[in-house]
Amino acid sequence: MKYSISIPGKPHLYNQTPTPGWEVVGEIKREGEATPGALLRNLNTGLYAQANAGAIRSLDKNEVERTLKTLEK
C-alpha cells in the first residue's frame, strides 16, 4: 500500500489528544482512502501508525520510511 505524507501537515486535526509513547511526525493518507490522519512513530519500537480520532492503525514501516526518504530530496 502506498502512502502520501506531509510534514508537518495538520496532524492535530486527526489526533487532538496526545498519545503516550508516540511522537507526531506529520500527516499521512493511505492510497485509496479519502481521510488522512496523523502519522505517529512509537518512541520505543520505531513503528509507525496512523491516528484518527483516537483510533490507531498500524502502518508498513518500510513503506513509510521509503516515502519519508522521497521527501528528503
KETI-390282 format. One line per field, with one value per residue: residue in one letter; y, z, x of N, C-alpha, C, O in turn. Coordinates in Angstrom, 2 decimals. Layout:
# residues N
r A | ...
nc2 Y | ...
nc3 Z | ...
nc1 X | ...
cac2 Y | ...
cac3 Z | ...
cac1 X | ...
cc2 Y | ...
cc3 Z | ...
cc1 X | ...
oc2 Y | ...
oc3 Z | ...
oc1 X | ...
This chain:
# residues 73
r M | K | Y | S | I | S | I | P | G | K | P | H | L | Y | N | Q | T | P | T | P | G | W | E | V | V | G | E | I | K | R | E | G | E | A | T | P | G | A | L | L | R | N | L | N | T | G | L | Y | A | Q | A | N | A | G | A | I | R | S | L | D | K | N | E | V | E | R | T | L | K | T | L | E | K
nc2 -1.17 | 2.21 | 5.38 | 8.79 | 11.45 | 14.31 | 16.76 | 19.40 | 19.04 | 18.73 | 17.31 | 17.61 | 17.92 | 15.40 | 13.92 | 14.87 | 14.49 | 13.93 | 11.01 | 8.78 | 7.68 | 7.89 | 9.83 | 12.67 | 12.79 | 13.79 | 14.24 | 11.75 | 9.91 | 7.14 | 5.25 | 5.29 | 5.93 | 8.35 | 9.95 | 11.56 | 11.12 | 11.48 | 10.99 | 8.86 | 7.92 | 5.27 | 5.68 | 3.76 | 1.46 | 2.33 | 1.85 | 2.73 | 4.46 | 5.28 | 7.78 | 8.50 | 10.35 | 9.16 | 6.44 | 4.03 | 2.85 | 0.39 | 0.79 | -0.01 | -0.19 | -0.15 | 0.90 | 3.44 | 4.59 | 4.54 | 6.33 | 8.64 | 9.11 | 9.98 | 12.50 | 13.88 | 14.60
nc3 0.00 | -0.81 | 0.48 | 1.16 | 2.39 | 4.44 | 5.80 | 7.94 | 7.83 | 8.96 | 11.48 | 13.95 | 13.47 | 13.29 | 15.43 | 18.29 | 20.97 | 22.84 | 22.37 | 24.57 | 24.55 | 21.85 | 19.07 | 17.17 | 13.75 | 11.29 | 8.71 | 7.21 | 4.41 | 3.29 | 0.29 | -1.79 | 0.19 | 1.57 | 3.83 | 5.55 | 8.18 | 11.38 | 11.38 | 13.32 | 15.35 | 17.18 | 20.19 | 21.50 | 19.83 | 17.20 | 15.29 | 12.98 | 12.89 | 12.08 | 13.23 | 13.95 | 15.35 | 17.89 | 17.28 | 16.45 | 13.83 | 12.49 | 10.38 | 7.44 | 8.14 | 6.49 | 4.07 | 4.91 | 5.71 | 3.25 | 1.79 | 3.34 | 2.83 | 0.19 | 0.52 | 1.56 | -0.48
nc1 0.85 | 0.54 | 1.60 | 0.81 | 2.56 | 2.71 | 4.77 | 5.08 | 2.33 | -1.10 | -1.52 | -2.77 | -5.45 | -6.49 | -5.66 | -6.17 | -5.70 | -2.83 | -0.89 | 0.36 | 3.73 | 4.12 | 5.30 | 4.40 | 4.71 | 3.84 | 1.42 | -0.59 | -1.80 | -3.51 | -3.28 | -6.10 | -7.89 | -10.11 | -9.82 | -7.26 | -4.77 | -3.10 | 0.36 | 2.15 | 4.97 | 6.25 | 7.92 | 9.45 | 9.70 | 9.95 | 8.08 | 5.47 | 2.29 | -1.12 | -3.23 | -6.56 | -8.98 | -8.56 | -8.41 | -6.00 | -4.07 | -1.96 | 0.94 | 2.85 | 6.11 | 8.42 | 7.43 | 6.54 | 8.99 | 10.33 | 8.74 | 9.11 | 11.83 | 11.76 | 10.78 | 12.88 | 14.53
cac2 0.00 | 3.44 | 6.44 | 10.18 | 12.03 | 15.75 | 17.15 | 18.93 | 18.72 | 19.19 | 16.11 | 17.95 | 17.79 | 13.99 | 13.33 | 16.04 | 14.11 | 13.29 | 9.57 | 8.46 | 6.74 | 8.14 | 11.19 | 13.07 | 13.04 | 14.60 | 13.84 | 10.65 | 9.45 | 5.84 | 5.20 | 4.80 | 6.40 | 9.77 | 10.69 | 11.42 | 11.02 | 11.88 | 9.98 | 8.73 | 6.96 | 4.77 | 6.07 | 2.58 | 0.47 | 2.95 | 1.51 | 3.85 | 4.23 | 6.39 | 8.06 | 9.24 | 10.46 | 8.20 | 5.09 | 3.91 | 1.73 | 0.17 | 1.07 | -0.74 | 0.64 | 0.01 | 1.80 | 4.78 | 5.09 | 4.77 | 7.56 | 9.75 | 9.38 | 10.76 | 13.88 | 14.48 | 15.03
cac3 0.00 | -0.89 | 1.40 | 0.86 | 3.68 | 4.50 | 7.04 | 9.13 | 7.63 | 10.01 | 12.24 | 15.10 | 13.07 | 13.35 | 16.69 | 19.16 | 22.29 | 22.76 | 22.59 | 25.31 | 23.92 | 20.41 | 18.65 | 15.94 | 12.68 | 10.25 | 8.26 | 6.26 | 3.75 | 2.63 | -1.08 | -1.91 | 1.29 | 1.48 | 5.04 | 6.07 | 9.62 | 11.95 | 11.31 | 14.61 | 15.47 | 18.54 | 20.73 | 21.94 | 18.78 | 15.91 | 14.38 | 12.60 | 12.95 | 11.69 | 14.25 | 13.56 | 16.42 | 18.96 | 16.74 | 15.94 | 12.91 | 12.16 | 9.03 | 6.99 | 8.48 | 5.33 | 3.10 | 5.49 | 5.63 | 1.83 | 1.43 | 4.02 | 2.14 | -1.02 | 0.93 | 1.93 | -1.69
cac1 0.00 | 1.31 | 1.20 | 1.14 | 2.93 | 3.00 | 5.43 | 4.41 | 0.92 | -2.00 | -1.89 | -3.63 | -6.85 | -6.90 | -5.23 | -6.16 | -5.22 | -1.52 | -0.87 | 1.58 | 4.67 | 4.17 | 5.58 | 3.71 | 5.67 | 3.21 | 0.09 | -0.48 | -3.02 | -3.33 | -3.78 | -7.46 | -8.74 | -10.43 | -9.49 | -5.90 | -4.67 | -1.82 | 1.41 | 2.82 | 6.08 | 6.39 | 9.22 | 10.20 | 9.94 | 10.18 | 7.00 | 4.61 | 0.86 | -1.99 | -4.23 | -7.76 | -9.98 | -8.28 | -8.15 | -4.64 | -3.92 | -0.56 | 1.37 | 4.04 | 7.27 | 9.30 | 6.80 | 6.58 | 10.37 | 10.61 | 8.04 | 9.79 | 13.10 | 11.50 | 10.54 | 14.17 | 15.24
cc2 1.24 | 4.49 | 7.79 | 10.85 | 13.51 | 16.05 | 18.66 | 18.52 | 19.31 | 18.02 | 16.39 | 17.87 | 16.38 | 13.33 | 14.47 | 15.75 | 13.45 | 11.80 | 9.20 | 7.41 | 6.92 | 9.60 | 11.46 | 13.45 | 13.98 | 14.11 | 12.75 | 10.31 | 8.14 | 5.91 | 4.61 | 5.22 | 7.90 | 10.58 | 10.48 | 11.27 | 11.52 | 10.71 | 9.99 | 7.73 | 6.57 | 5.05 | 4.87 | 1.65 | 1.06 | 2.60 | 2.73 | 3.45 | 5.48 | 6.55 | 8.92 | 9.20 | 9.39 | 6.77 | 5.07 | 2.66 | 1.61 | 0.44 | 0.21 | 0.17 | 0.88 | 0.98 | 3.24 | 5.36 | 5.38 | 6.10 | 8.77 | 10.11 | 10.19 | 12.22 | 14.62 | 15.05 | 16.42
cc3 0.00 | 0.04 | 0.83 | 2.22 | 3.51 | 5.84 | 7.02 | 8.90 | 8.75 | 10.87 | 13.42 | 14.75 | 13.28 | 14.68 | 17.71 | 20.56 | 22.15 | 23.12 | 23.29 | 24.60 | 22.42 | 20.15 | 17.34 | 14.91 | 11.63 | 9.96 | 7.19 | 5.67 | 3.04 | 1.23 | -1.09 | -0.80 | 1.19 | 2.66 | 5.45 | 7.58 | 10.08 | 11.83 | 12.63 | 14.52 | 16.92 | 19.04 | 21.15 | 20.80 | 17.43 | 14.88 | 14.13 | 12.66 | 12.47 | 12.76 | 13.67 | 14.72 | 17.49 | 18.50 | 16.13 | 15.08 | 12.52 | 10.68 | 8.71 | 7.18 | 7.28 | 4.31 | 3.62 | 5.35 | 4.19 | 1.38 | 2.08 | 3.33 | 0.88 | -0.68 | 1.24 | 0.72 | -2.11
cc1 0.89 | 0.72 | 1.59 | 1.38 | 3.22 | 3.65 | 5.59 | 2.97 | 0.07 | -2.46 | -2.81 | -5.11 | -7.38 | -6.58 | -5.07 | -5.67 | -3.86 | -1.61 | 0.43 | 2.44 | 4.82 | 4.55 | 4.86 | 4.76 | 5.10 | 1.81 | 0.27 | -1.83 | -2.70 | -3.94 | -5.20 | -8.40 | -8.93 | -9.93 | -8.03 | -5.93 | -3.32 | -0.85 | 2.16 | 3.95 | 6.20 | 7.80 | 10.07 | 10.59 | 10.29 | 9.10 | 6.13 | 3.14 | 0.13 | -3.05 | -5.35 | -8.73 | -9.80 | -8.05 | -6.75 | -4.55 | -2.45 | -0.30 | 2.59 | 5.25 | 8.17 | 8.73 | 6.79 | 7.98 | 10.77 | 9.98 | 8.72 | 11.11 | 12.89 | 11.24 | 11.83 | 14.89 | 14.87
oc2 1.29 | 4.49 | 7.91 | 10.82 | 13.92 | 15.65 | 19.16 | 17.73 | 20.28 | 17.76 | 15.51 | 17.75 | 16.19 | 12.29 | 14.96 | 16.66 | 12.48 | 11.41 | 9.30 | 6.40 | 6.18 | 10.49 | 10.57 | 14.31 | 14.86 | 13.62 | 12.83 | 10.41 | 8.06 | 6.54 | 3.57 | 4.90 | 8.63 | 11.77 | 9.34 | 11.30 | 11.93 | 9.57 | 11.01 | 6.80 | 7.43 | 4.69 | 4.97 | 1.11 | 0.37 | 3.02 | 3.64 | 2.28 | 6.58 | 5.58 | 9.91 | 8.14 | 8.78 | 5.96 | 5.98 | 1.56 | 2.61 | 0.34 | -0.26 | 1.18 | 2.00 | 1.79 | 4.17 | 6.51 | 6.35 | 6.89 | 9.81 | 11.28 | 11.01 | 13.09 | 15.85 | 15.90 | 16.92
oc3 0.73 | 0.34 | 0.10 | 3.08 | 2.56 | 6.89 | 6.09 | 9.67 | 9.40 | 10.97 | 13.84 | 15.65 | 13.44 | 15.02 | 17.94 | 21.28 | 21.39 | 24.05 | 22.69 | 24.12 | 21.78 | 20.90 | 16.50 | 15.16 | 11.13 | 10.85 | 6.37 | 6.33 | 2.29 | 1.01 | -0.49 | -0.84 | 0.78 | 2.52 | 5.67 | 8.19 | 9.28 | 12.13 | 13.02 | 13.71 | 17.80 | 18.37 | 21.16 | 20.80 | 16.59 | 13.73 | 14.95 | 12.51 | 12.45 | 13.16 | 12.99 | 15.06 | 17.94 | 19.27 | 15.39 | 15.51 | 12.24 | 9.84 | 9.62 | 6.49 | 7.07 | 3.75 | 2.85 | 4.93 | 3.93 | 0.68 | 1.44 | 3.25 | 0.53 | -1.52 | 1.19 | 0.87 | -3.12
oc1 1.89 | -0.48 | 2.58 | 0.51 | 3.89 | 3.14 | 6.23 | 2.43 | 0.47 | -3.66 | -3.56 | -5.95 | -8.58 | -7.15 | -3.97 | -5.26 | -3.73 | -2.32 | 1.50 | 1.93 | 5.56 | 4.16 | 4.73 | 5.60 | 5.79 | 1.11 | 1.18 | -2.86 | -1.73 | -4.97 | -5.46 | -9.59 | -8.03 | -9.64 | -7.62 | -7.00 | -2.48 | -1.20 | 2.73 | 3.91 | 6.26 | 8.78 | 11.30 | 11.70 | 10.86 | 9.20 | 6.05 | 2.79 | 0.69 | -3.69 | -5.11 | -9.25 | -10.77 | -7.54 | -6.37 | -4.90 | -1.78 | -1.20 | 3.28 | 5.40 | 8.64 | 9.47 | 7.00 | 8.14 | 11.48 | 10.61 | 8.87 | 11.47 | 13.73 | 11.46 | 11.87 | 15.77 | 15.38
